[in-house]
Amino acid sequence: MERATNAVISKQKEINDSLDVLQAERKKRGLEGEPLQPVDLRMTAYVLAITRVANVTLERGIWP
């Protein structure tokens, strides 16, 4: 359980650390709008889970 929790927390840090870069890229492309909000733990867990499922699906080739 601790390993899974650490994976989610490290992914959250990675995503939140990249927000400044993403915001700068949005401005460079002329996409104005609300500033990007930090990602919470629940959304980070969803991102990590979907990424893992997608990787396994592509690796095994089990998608119809």
N, CA, C, O and CB atoms as a CASP TS submission, in Angstrom:
PFRMAT TS
TARGET T0000
AUTHOR 0000-0000-0000
METHOD Language model
MODEL 1
PARENT N/A
ATOM      1  N   MET     1       0.825  -1.194   0.000  1.00  0.00           N
ATOM      2  CA  MET     1       0.000   0.000   0.000  1.00  0.00           C
ATOM      3  C   MET     1       0.869   1.257   0.000  1.00  0.00           C
ATOM      4  O   MET     1       0.536   2.254  -0.641  1.00  0.00           O
ATOM      5  CB  MET     1      -0.938  -0.001   1.209  1.00  0.00           C
ATOM      6  N   GLU     2       1.972   1.195   0.719  1.00  0.00           N
ATOM      7  CA  GLU     2       2.849   2.364   0.800  1.00  0.00           C
ATOM      8  C   GLU     2       3.453   2.685  -0.565  1.00  0.00           C
ATOM      9  O   GLU     2       3.601   3.855  -0.919  1.00  0.00           O
ATOM     10  CB  GLU     2       3.966   2.129   1.833  1.00  0.00           C
ATOM     11  N   ARG     3       3.804   1.648  -1.335  1.00  0.00           N
ATOM     12  CA  ARG     3       4.391   1.867  -2.648  1.00  0.00           C
ATOM     13  C   ARG     3       3.398   2.557  -3.582  1.00  0.00           C
ATOM     14  O   ARG     3       3.771   3.448  -4.346  1.00  0.00           O
ATOM     15  CB  ARG     3       4.851   0.538  -3.252  1.00  0.00           C
ATOM     16  N   ALA     4       2.132   2.141  -3.517  1.00  0.00           N
ATOM     17  CA  ALA     4       1.101   2.764  -4.351  1.00  0.00           C
ATOM     18  C   ALA     4       0.883   4.218  -3.952  1.00  0.00           C
ATOM     19  O   ALA     4       0.725   5.090  -4.807  1.00  0.00           O
ATOM     20  CB  ALA     4      -0.217   1.985  -4.245  1.00  0.00           C
ATOM     21  N   THR     5       0.876   4.471  -2.653  1.00  0.00           N
ATOM     22  CA  THR     5       0.699   5.839  -2.162  1.00  0.00           C
ATOM     23  C   THR     5       1.863   6.718  -2.598  1.00  0.00           C
ATOM     24  O   THR     5       1.663   7.856  -3.022  1.00  0.00           O
ATOM     25  CB  THR     5       0.569   5.852  -0.629  1.00  0.00           C
ATOM     26  N   ASN     6       3.066   6.193  -2.495  1.00  0.00           N
ATOM     27  CA  ASN     6       4.239   6.961  -2.918  1.00  0.00           C
ATOM     28  C   ASN     6       4.203   7.257  -4.411  1.00  0.00           C
ATOM     29  O   ASN     6       4.620   8.332  -4.841  1.00  0.00           O
ATOM     30  CB  ASN     6       5.521   6.208  -2.569  1.00  0.00           C
ATOM     31  N   ALA     7       3.708   6.312  -5.204  1.00  0.00           N
ATOM     32  CA  ALA     7       3.607   6.530  -6.648  1.00  0.00           C
ATOM     33  C   ALA     7       2.637   7.664  -6.956  1.00  0.00           C
ATOM     34  O   ALA     7       2.909   8.500  -7.818  1.00  0.00           O
ATOM     35  CB  ALA     7       3.159   5.243  -7.359  1.00  0.00           C
ATOM     36  N   VAL     8       1.510   7.693  -6.256  1.00  0.00           N
ATOM     37  CA  VAL     8       0.517   8.750  -6.481  1.00  0.00           C
ATOM     38  C   VAL     8       1.074  10.102  -6.049  1.00  0.00           C
ATOM     39  O   VAL     8       0.907  11.098  -6.753  1.00  0.00           O
ATOM     40  CB  VAL     8      -0.792   8.443  -5.718  1.00  0.00           C
ATOM     41  N   ILE     9       1.724  10.138  -4.913  1.00  0.00           N
ATOM     42  CA  ILE     9       2.266  11.405  -4.410  1.00  0.00           C
ATOM     43  C   ILE     9       3.370  11.927  -5.322  1.00  0.00           C
ATOM     44  O   ILE     9       3.434  13.127  -5.589  1.00  0.00           O
ATOM     45  CB  ILE     9       2.803  11.232  -2.980  1.00  0.00           C
ATOM     46  N   SER    10       4.240  11.040  -5.803  1.00  0.00           N
ATOM     47  CA  SER    10       5.312  11.503  -6.687  1.00  0.00           C
ATOM     48  C   SER    10       4.754  11.956  -8.035  1.00  0.00           C
ATOM     49  O   SER    10       5.262  12.911  -8.621  1.00  0.00           O
ATOM     50  CB  SER    10       6.352  10.391  -6.893  1.00  0.00           C
ATOM     51  N   LYS    11       3.710  11.278  -8.534  1.00  0.00           N
ATOM     52  CA  LYS    11       3.078  11.700  -9.788  1.00  0.00           C
ATOM     53  C   LYS    11       2.387  13.053  -9.616  1.00  0.00           C
ATOM     54  O   LYS    11       2.420  13.889 -10.519  1.00  0.00           O
ATOM     55  CB  LYS    11       2.061  10.640 -10.265  1.00  0.00           C
ATOM     56  N   GLN    12       1.761  13.266  -8.455  1.00  0.00           N
ATOM     57  CA  GLN    12       1.118  14.549  -8.175  1.00  0.00           C
ATOM     58  C   GLN    12       2.156  15.666  -8.185  1.00  0.00           C
ATOM     59  O   GLN    12       1.920  16.732  -8.753  1.00  0.00           O
ATOM     60  CB  GLN    12       0.380  14.509  -6.817  1.00  0.00           C
ATOM     61  N   LYS    13       3.286  15.427  -7.565  1.00  0.00           N
ATOM     62  CA  LYS    13       4.351  16.431  -7.543  1.00  0.00           C
ATOM     63  C   LYS    13       4.845  16.711  -8.959  1.00  0.00           C
ATOM     64  O   LYS    13       5.066  17.865  -9.327  1.00  0.00           O
ATOM     65  CB  LYS    13       5.522  15.964  -6.650  1.00  0.00           C
ATOM     66  N   GLU    14       5.015  15.662  -9.748  1.00  0.00           N
ATOM     67  CA  GLU    14       5.468  15.813 -11.132  1.00  0.00           C
ATOM     68  C   GLU    14       4.480  16.649 -11.953  1.00  0.00           C
ATOM     69  O   GLU    14       4.882  17.537 -12.704  1.00  0.00           O
ATOM     70  CB  GLU    14       5.658  14.433 -11.782  1.00  0.00           C
ATOM     71  N   ILE    15       3.200  16.357 -11.803  1.00  0.00           N
ATOM     72  CA  ILE    15       2.175  17.104 -12.549  1.00  0.00           C
ATOM     73  C   ILE    15       2.131  18.557 -12.094  1.00  0.00           C
ATOM     74  O   ILE    15       2.125  19.471 -12.918  1.00  0.00           O
ATOM     75  CB  ILE    15       0.787  16.452 -12.370  1.00  0.00           C
ATOM     76  N   ASN    16       2.100  18.766 -10.789  1.00  0.00           N
ATOM     77  CA  ASN    16       2.000  20.130 -10.272  1.00  0.00           C
ATOM     78  C   ASN    16       3.254  20.947 -10.568  1.00  0.00           C
ATOM     79  O   ASN    16       3.169  22.162 -10.747  1.00  0.00           O
ATOM     80  CB  ASN    16       1.748  20.103  -8.775  1.00  0.00           C
ATOM     81  N   ASP    17       4.415  20.296 -10.622  1.00  0.00           N
ATOM     82  CA  ASP    17       5.641  21.017 -10.968  1.00  0.00           C
ATOM     83  C   ASP    17       5.649  21.457 -12.430  1.00  0.00           C
ATOM     84  O   ASP    17       6.310  22.435 -12.780  1.00  0.00           O
ATOM     85  CB  ASP    17       6.859  20.146 -10.685  1.00  0.00           C
ATOM     86  N   SER    18       4.920  20.743 -13.280  1.00  0.00           N
ATOM     87  CA  SER    18       4.908  21.089 -14.702  1.00  0.00           C
ATOM     88  C   SER    18       3.844  22.130 -15.056  1.00  0.00           C
ATOM     89  O   SER    18       3.745  22.527 -16.217  1.00  0.00           O
ATOM     90  CB  SER    18       4.685  19.843 -15.524  1.00  0.00           C
ATOM     91  N   LEU    19       3.058  22.573 -14.096  1.00  0.00           N
ATOM     92  CA  LEU    19       1.984  23.529 -14.390  1.00  0.00           C
ATOM     93  C   LEU    19       2.513  24.862 -14.905  1.00  0.00           C
ATOM     94  O   LEU    19       1.904  25.464 -15.790  1.00  0.00           O
ATOM     95  CB  LEU    19       1.147  23.765 -13.150  1.00  0.00           C
ATOM     96  N   ASP    20       3.630  25.331 -14.370  1.00  0.00           N
ATOM     97  CA  ASP    20       4.197  26.602 -14.835  1.00  0.00           C
ATOM     98  C   ASP    20       4.616  26.512 -16.300  1.00  0.00           C
ATOM     99  O   ASP    20       4.395  27.442 -17.076  1.00  0.00           O
ATOM    100  CB  ASP    20       5.402  27.003 -13.967  1.00  0.00           C
ATOM    101  N   VAL    21       5.218  25.392 -16.669  1.00  0.00           N
ATOM    102  CA  VAL    21       5.639  25.195 -18.056  1.00  0.00           C
ATOM    103  C   VAL    21       4.419  25.135 -18.973  1.00  0.00           C
ATOM    104  O   VAL    21       4.410  25.736 -20.048  1.00  0.00           O
ATOM    105  CB  VAL    21       6.481  23.905 -18.194  1.00  0.00           C
ATOM    106  N   LEU    22       3.398  24.410 -18.541  1.00  0.00           N
ATOM    107  CA  LEU    22       2.177  24.311 -19.345  1.00  0.00           C
ATOM    108  C   LEU    22       1.483  25.663 -19.478  1.00  0.00           C
ATOM    109  O   LEU    22       0.976  25.998 -20.549  1.00  0.00           O
ATOM    110  CB  LEU    22       1.218  23.294 -18.729  1.00  0.00           C
ATOM    111  N   GLN    23       1.458  26.433 -18.405  1.00  0.00           N
ATOM    112  CA  GLN    23       0.836  27.759 -18.440  1.00  0.00           C
ATOM    113  C   GLN    23       1.593  28.676 -19.402  1.00  0.00           C
ATOM    114  O   GLN    23       0.975  29.428 -20.156  1.00  0.00           O
ATOM    115  CB  GLN    23       0.799  28.381 -17.023  1.00  0.00           C
ATOM    116  N   ALA    24       2.915  28.616 -19.380  1.00  0.00           N
ATOM    117  CA  ALA    24       3.715  29.429 -20.296  1.00  0.00           C
ATOM    118  C   ALA    24       3.465  29.016 -21.746  1.00  0.00           C
ATOM    119  O   ALA    24       3.401  29.866 -22.634  1.00  0.00           O
ATOM    120  CB  ALA    24       5.212  29.307 -19.957  1.00  0.00           C
ATOM    121  N   GLU    25       3.327  27.724 -21.983  1.00  0.00           N
ATOM    122  CA  GLU    25       3.046  27.233 -23.333  1.00  0.00           C
ATOM    123  C   GLU    25       1.673  27.710 -23.814  1.00  0.00           C
ATOM    124  O   GLU    25       1.510  28.054 -24.985  1.00  0.00           O
ATOM    125  CB  GLU    25       3.116  25.693 -23.370  1.00  0.00           C
ATOM    126  N   ARG    26       0.700  27.732 -22.925  1.00  0.00           N
ATOM    127  CA  ARG    26      -0.632  28.238 -23.275  1.00  0.00           C
ATOM    128  C   ARG    26      -0.559  29.706 -23.679  1.00  0.00           C
ATOM    129  O   ARG    26      -1.160  30.111 -24.675  1.00  0.00           O
ATOM    130  CB  ARG    26      -1.608  28.061 -22.093  1.00  0.00           C
ATOM    131  N   LYS    27       0.174  30.498 -22.911  1.00  0.00           N
ATOM    132  CA  LYS    27       0.293  31.926 -23.233  1.00  0.00           C
ATOM    133  C   LYS    27       1.004  32.119 -24.563  1.00  0.00           C
ATOM    134  O   LYS    27       0.624  32.983 -25.353  1.00  0.00           O
ATOM    135  CB  LYS    27       1.047  32.674 -22.120  1.00  0.00           C
ATOM    136  N   LYS    28       2.043  31.311 -24.817  1.00  0.00           N
ATOM    137  CA  LYS    28       2.798  31.424 -26.054  1.00  0.00           C
ATOM    138  C   LYS    28       1.913  31.131 -27.266  1.00  0.00           C
ATOM    139  O   LYS    28       2.080  31.738 -28.324  1.00  0.00           O
ATOM    140  CB  LYS    28       3.997  30.475 -26.032  1.00  0.00           C
ATOM    141  N   ARG    29       0.984  30.211 -27.107  1.00  0.00           N
ATOM    142  CA  ARG    29       0.072  29.861 -28.197  1.00  0.00           C
ATOM    143  C   ARG    29      -1.138  30.784 -28.270  1.00  0.00           C
ATOM    144  O   ARG    29      -1.978  30.642 -29.159  1.00  0.00           O
ATOM    145  CB  ARG    29      -0.393  28.434 -28.039  1.00  0.00           C
ATOM    146  N   GLY    30      -1.229  31.721 -27.347  1.00  0.00           N
ATOM    147  CA  GLY    30      -2.333  32.671 -27.358  1.00  0.00           C
ATOM    148  C   GLY    30      -3.614  32.133 -26.752  1.00  0.00           C
ATOM    149  O   GLY    30      -4.695  32.651 -27.034  1.00  0.00           O
ATOM    150  N   LEU    31      -3.514  31.122 -25.940  1.00  0.00           N
ATOM    151  CA  LEU    31      -4.689  30.533 -25.297  1.00  0.00           C
ATOM    152  C   LEU    31      -4.843  31.128 -23.908  1.00  0.00           C
ATOM    153  O   LEU    31      -4.246  30.653 -22.942  1.00  0.00           O
ATOM    154  CB  LEU    31      -4.574  28.984 -25.222  1.00  0.00           C
ATOM    155  N   GLU    32      -5.637  32.155 -23.825  1.00  0.00           N
ATOM    156  CA  GLU    32      -5.878  32.784 -22.530  1.00  0.00           C
ATOM    157  C   GLU    32      -7.008  32.058 -21.822  1.00  0.00           C
ATOM    158  O   GLU    32      -7.822  31.387 -22.456  1.00  0.00           O
ATOM    159  CB  GLU    32      -6.210  34.286 -22.693  1.00  0.00           C
ATOM    160  N   GLY    33      -7.050  32.194 -20.542  1.00  0.00           N
ATOM    161  CA  GLY    33      -8.118  31.573 -19.766  1.00  0.00           C
ATOM    162  C   GLY    33      -7.730  31.538 -18.303  1.00  0.00           C
ATOM    163  O   GLY    33      -6.787  32.200 -17.870  1.00  0.00           O
ATOM    164  N   GLU    34      -8.471  30.763 -17.566  1.00  0.00           N
ATOM    165  CA  GLU    34      -8.197  30.614 -16.141  1.00  0.00           C
ATOM    166  C   GLU    34      -6.826  29.984 -15.943  1.00  0.00           C
ATOM    167  O   GLU    34      -6.415  29.135 -16.734  1.00  0.00           O
ATOM    168  CB  GLU    34      -9.289  29.763 -15.458  1.00  0.00           C
ATOM    169  N   PRO    35      -6.114  30.390 -14.898  1.00  0.00           N
ATOM    170  CA  PRO    35      -4.837  29.740 -14.612  1.00  0.00           C
ATOM    171  C   PRO    35      -5.058  28.271 -14.255  1.00  0.00           C
ATOM    172  O   PRO    35      -6.092  27.903 -13.698  1.00  0.00           O
ATOM    173  CB  PRO    35      -4.101  30.467 -13.466  1.00  0.00           C
ATOM    174  N   LEU    36      -4.087  27.457 -14.579  1.00  0.00           N
ATOM    175  CA  LEU    36      -4.186  26.029 -14.278  1.00  0.00           C
ATOM    176  C   LEU    36      -4.130  25.811 -12.774  1.00  0.00           C
ATOM    177  O   LEU    36      -3.304  26.403 -12.079  1.00  0.00           O
ATOM    178  CB  LEU    36      -3.059  25.240 -14.980  1.00  0.00           C
ATOM    179  N   GLN    37      -5.008  24.965 -12.284  1.00  0.00           N
ATOM    180  CA  GLN    37      -5.094  24.678 -10.857  1.00  0.00           C
ATOM    181  C   GLN    37      -4.257  23.446 -10.523  1.00  0.00           C
ATOM    182  O   GLN    37      -4.127  22.547 -11.354  1.00  0.00           O
ATOM    183  CB  GLN    37      -6.563  24.469 -10.428  1.00  0.00           C
ATOM    184  N   PRO    38      -3.694  23.394  -9.329  1.00  0.00           N
ATOM    185  CA  PRO    38      -2.969  22.190  -8.911  1.00  0.00           C
ATOM    186  C   PRO    38      -3.903  20.977  -8.890  1.00  0.00           C
ATOM    187  O   PRO    38      -5.099  21.101  -8.627  1.00  0.00           O
ATOM    188  CB  PRO    38      -2.333  22.398  -7.516  1.00  0.00           C
ATOM    189  N   VAL    39      -3.340  19.822  -9.169  1.00  0.00           N
ATOM    190  CA  VAL    39      -4.102  18.580  -9.234  1.00  0.00           C
ATOM    191  C   VAL    39      -4.167  17.964  -7.841  1.00  0.00           C
ATOM    192  O   VAL    39      -3.164  17.916  -7.128  1.00  0.00           O
ATOM    193  CB  VAL    39      -3.469  17.588 -10.252  1.00  0.00           C
ATOM    194  N   ASP    40      -5.365  17.488  -7.456  1.00  0.00           N
ATOM    195  CA  ASP    40      -5.503  16.856  -6.145  1.00  0.00           C
ATOM    196  C   ASP    40      -5.137  15.367  -6.229  1.00  0.00           C
ATOM    197  O   ASP    40      -4.900  14.838  -7.315  1.00  0.00           O
ATOM    198  CB  ASP    40      -6.948  17.029  -5.609  1.00  0.00           C
ATOM    199  N   LEU    41      -5.095  14.707  -5.076  1.00  0.00           N
ATOM    200  CA  LEU    41      -4.669  13.309  -5.022  1.00  0.00           C
ATOM    201  C   LEU    41      -5.619  12.385  -5.783  1.00  0.00           C
ATOM    202  O   LEU    41      -5.172  11.429  -6.416  1.00  0.00           O
ATOM    203  CB  LEU    41      -4.562  12.854  -3.577  1.00  0.00           C
ATOM    204  N   ARG    42      -6.904  12.655  -5.728  1.00  0.00           N
ATOM    205  CA  ARG    42      -7.869  11.788  -6.422  1.00  0.00           C
ATOM    206  C   ARG    42      -7.650  11.830  -7.925  1.00  0.00           C
ATOM    207  O   ARG    42      -7.593  10.785  -8.572  1.00  0.00           O
ATOM    208  CB  ARG    42      -9.312  12.207  -6.091  1.00  0.00           C
ATOM    209  N   MET    43      -7.527  13.024  -8.487  1.00  0.00           N
ATOM    210  CA  MET    43      -7.310  13.146  -9.924  1.00  0.00           C
ATOM    211  C   MET    43      -5.973  12.522 -10.319  1.00  0.00           C
ATOM    212  O   MET    43      -5.862  11.905 -11.378  1.00  0.00           O
ATOM    213  CB  MET    43      -7.359  14.622 -10.352  1.00  0.00           C
ATOM    214  N   THR    44      -4.968  12.683  -9.472  1.00  0.00           N
ATOM    215  CA  THR    44      -3.670  12.079  -9.742  1.00  0.00           C
ATOM    216  C   THR    44      -3.777  10.562  -9.769  1.00  0.00           C
ATOM    217  O   THR    44      -3.170   9.917 -10.624  1.00  0.00           O
ATOM    218  CB  THR    44      -2.646  12.519  -8.696  1.00  0.00           C
ATOM    219  N   ALA    45      -4.537   9.984  -8.848  1.00  0.00           N
ATOM    220  CA  ALA    45      -4.728   8.533  -8.828  1.00  0.00           C
ATOM    221  C   ALA    45      -5.430   8.070 -10.101  1.00  0.00           C
ATOM    222  O   ALA    45      -5.081   7.026 -10.652  1.00  0.00           O
ATOM    223  CB  ALA    45      -5.539   8.108  -7.587  1.00  0.00           C
ATOM    224  N   TYR    46      -6.423   8.838 -10.578  1.00  0.00           N
ATOM    225  CA  TYR    46      -7.092   8.503 -11.835  1.00  0.00           C
ATOM    226  C   TYR    46      -6.105   8.527 -13.000  1.00  0.00           C
ATOM    227  O   TYR    46      -6.086   7.612 -13.823  1.00  0.00           O
ATOM    228  CB  TYR    46      -8.250   9.476 -12.101  1.00  0.00           C
ATOM    229  N   VAL    47      -5.293   9.570 -13.066  1.00  0.00           N
ATOM    230  CA  VAL    47      -4.310   9.698 -14.144  1.00  0.00           C
ATOM    231  C   VAL    47      -3.356   8.514 -14.127  1.00  0.00           C
ATOM    232  O   VAL    47      -3.080   7.921 -15.170  1.00  0.00           O
ATOM    233  CB  VAL    47      -3.525  11.020 -14.017  1.00  0.00           C
ATOM    234  N   LEU    48      -2.858   8.172 -12.962  1.00  0.00           N
ATOM    235  CA  LEU    48      -1.914   7.063 -12.835  1.00  0.00           C
ATOM    236  C   LEU    48      -2.570   5.740 -13.226  1.00  0.00           C
ATOM    237  O   LEU    48      -1.954   4.930 -13.920  1.00  0.00           O
ATOM    238  CB  LEU    48      -1.375   6.982 -11.399  1.00  0.00           C
ATOM    239  N   ALA    49      -3.800   5.512 -12.794  1.00  0.00           N
ATOM    240  CA  ALA    49      -4.501   4.264 -13.112  1.00  0.00           C
ATOM    241  C   ALA    49      -4.761   4.137 -14.611  1.00  0.00           C
ATOM    242  O   ALA    49      -4.544   3.073 -15.190  1.00  0.00           O
ATOM    243  CB  ALA    49      -5.824   4.188 -12.344  1.00  0.00           C
ATOM    244  N   ILE    50      -5.222   5.207 -15.235  1.00  0.00           N
ATOM    245  CA  ILE    50      -5.503   5.162 -16.671  1.00  0.00           C
ATOM    246  C   ILE    50      -4.217   4.969 -17.461  1.00  0.00           C
ATOM    247  O   ILE    50      -4.203   4.242 -18.454  1.00  0.00           O
ATOM    248  CB  ILE    50      -6.218   6.446 -17.125  1.00  0.00           C
ATOM    249  N   THR    51      -3.144   5.609 -17.034  1.00  0.00           N
ATOM    250  CA  THR    51      -1.854   5.434 -17.697  1.00  0.00           C
ATOM    251  C   THR    51      -1.396   3.989 -17.619  1.00  0.00           C
ATOM    252  O   THR    51      -0.914   3.437 -18.607  1.00  0.00           O
ATOM    253  CB  THR    51      -0.803   6.352 -17.077  1.00  0.00           C
ATOM    254  N   ARG    52      -1.540   3.371 -16.456  1.00  0.00           N
ATOM    255  CA  ARG    52      -1.128   1.973 -16.292  1.00  0.00           C
ATOM    256  C   ARG    52      -1.963   1.041 -17.161  1.00  0.00           C
ATOM    257  O   ARG    52      -1.419   0.141 -17.801  1.00  0.00           O
ATOM    258  CB  ARG    52      -1.239   1.554 -14.824  1.00  0.00           C
ATOM    259  N   VAL    53      -3.272   1.246 -17.190  1.00  0.00           N
ATOM    260  CA  VAL    53      -4.146   0.401 -18.017  1.00  0.00           C
ATOM    261  C   VAL    53      -3.807   0.576 -19.495  1.00  0.00           C
ATOM    262  O   VAL    53      -3.746  -0.405 -20.236  1.00  0.00           O
ATOM    263  CB  VAL    53      -5.637   0.742 -17.764  1.00  0.00           C
ATOM    264  N   ALA    54      -3.590   1.802 -19.924  1.00  0.00           N
ATOM    265  CA  ALA    54      -3.252   2.059 -21.324  1.00  0.00           C
ATOM    266  C   ALA    54      -1.933   1.399 -21.699  1.00  0.00           C
ATOM    267  O   ALA    54      -1.820   0.814 -22.776  1.00  0.00           O
ATOM    268  CB  ALA    54      -3.178   3.564 -21.589  1.00  0.00           C
ATOM    269  N   ASN    55      -0.939   1.485 -20.829  1.00  0.00           N
ATOM    270  CA  ASN    55       0.356   0.866 -21.115  1.00  0.00           C
ATOM    271  C   ASN    55       0.248  -0.648 -21.234  1.00  0.00           C
ATOM    272  O   ASN    55       0.831  -1.242 -22.141  1.00  0.00           O
ATOM    273  CB  ASN    55       1.361   1.226 -20.032  1.00  0.00           C
ATOM    274  N   VAL    56      -0.488  -1.273 -20.332  1.00  0.00           N
ATOM    275  CA  VAL    56      -0.654  -2.727 -20.382  1.00  0.00           C
ATOM    276  C   VAL    56      -1.431  -3.132 -21.629  1.00  0.00           C
ATOM    277  O   VAL    56      -1.098  -4.126 -22.274  1.00  0.00           O
ATOM    278  CB  VAL    56      -1.374  -3.236 -19.117  1.00  0.00           C
ATOM    279  N   THR    57      -2.457  -2.371 -21.967  1.00  0.00           N
ATOM    280  CA  THR    57      -3.254  -2.674 -23.154  1.00  0.00           C
ATOM    281  C   THR    57      -2.399  -2.605 -24.413  1.00  0.00           C
ATOM    282  O   THR    57      -2.486  -3.484 -25.270  1.00  0.00           O
ATOM    283  CB  THR    57      -4.439  -1.708 -23.266  1.00  0.00           C
ATOM    284  N   LEU    58      -1.583  -1.580 -24.530  1.00  0.00           N
ATOM    285  CA  LEU    58      -0.710  -1.449 -25.701  1.00  0.00           C
ATOM    286  C   LEU    58       0.370  -2.523 -25.716  1.00  0.00           C
ATOM    287  O   LEU    58       0.707  -3.055 -26.773  1.00  0.00           O
ATOM    288  CB  LEU    58      -0.064  -0.067 -25.729  1.00  0.00           C
ATOM    289  N   GLU    59       0.907  -2.838 -24.552  1.00  0.00           N
ATOM    290  CA  GLU    59       1.976  -3.831 -24.460  1.00  0.00           C
ATOM    291  C   GLU    59       1.477  -5.226 -24.829  1.00  0.00           C
ATOM    292  O   GLU    59       2.142  -5.950 -25.569  1.00  0.00           O
ATOM    293  CB  GLU    59       2.564  -3.844 -23.052  1.00  0.00           C
ATOM    294  N   ARG    60       0.315  -5.599 -24.317  1.00  0.00           N
ATOM    295  CA  ARG    60      -0.220  -6.941 -24.556  1.00  0.00           C
ATOM    296  C   ARG    60      -1.015  -7.038 -25.854  1.00  0.00           C
ATOM    297  O   ARG    60      -1.241  -8.131 -26.373  1.00  0.00           O
ATOM    298  CB  ARG    60      -1.096  -7.358 -23.399  1.00  0.00           C
ATOM    299  N   GLY    61      -1.432  -5.901 -26.366  1.00  0.00           N
ATOM    300  CA  GLY    61      -2.226  -5.911 -27.585  1.00  0.00           C
ATOM    301  C   GLY    61      -3.584  -6.560 -27.392  1.00  0.00           C
ATOM    302  O   GLY    61      -4.050  -7.290 -28.266  1.00  0.00           O
ATOM    303  N   ILE    62      -4.229  -6.304 -26.258  1.00  0.00           N
ATOM    304  CA  ILE    62      -5.491  -6.969 -25.960  1.00  0.00           C
ATOM    305  C   ILE    62      -6.704  -6.104 -26.272  1.00  0.00           C
ATOM    306  O   ILE    62      -7.820  -6.440 -25.877  1.00  0.00           O
ATOM    307  CB  ILE    62      -5.523  -7.375 -24.516  1.00  0.00           C
ATOM    308  N   TRP    63      -6.503  -5.010 -26.964  1.00  0.00           N
ATOM    309  CA  TRP    63      -7.642  -4.163 -27.306  1.00  0.00           C
ATOM    310  C   TRP    63      -8.267  -4.706 -28.584  1.00  0.00           C
ATOM    311  O   TRP    63      -7.553  -5.019 -29.537  1.00  0.00           O
ATOM    312  CB  TRP    63      -7.212  -2.663 -27.478  1.00  0.00           C
ATOM    313  N   PRO    64      -9.595  -4.821 -28.613  1.00  0.00           N
ATOM    314  CA  PRO    64     -10.253  -5.427 -29.800  1.00  0.00           C
ATOM    315  C   PRO    64     -10.026  -4.665 -31.075  1.00  0.00           C
ATOM    316  O   PRO    64     -10.519  -5.065 -32.129  1.00  0.00           O
ATOM    317  CB  PRO    64     -11.726  -5.537 -29.573  1.00  0.00           C
TER
END
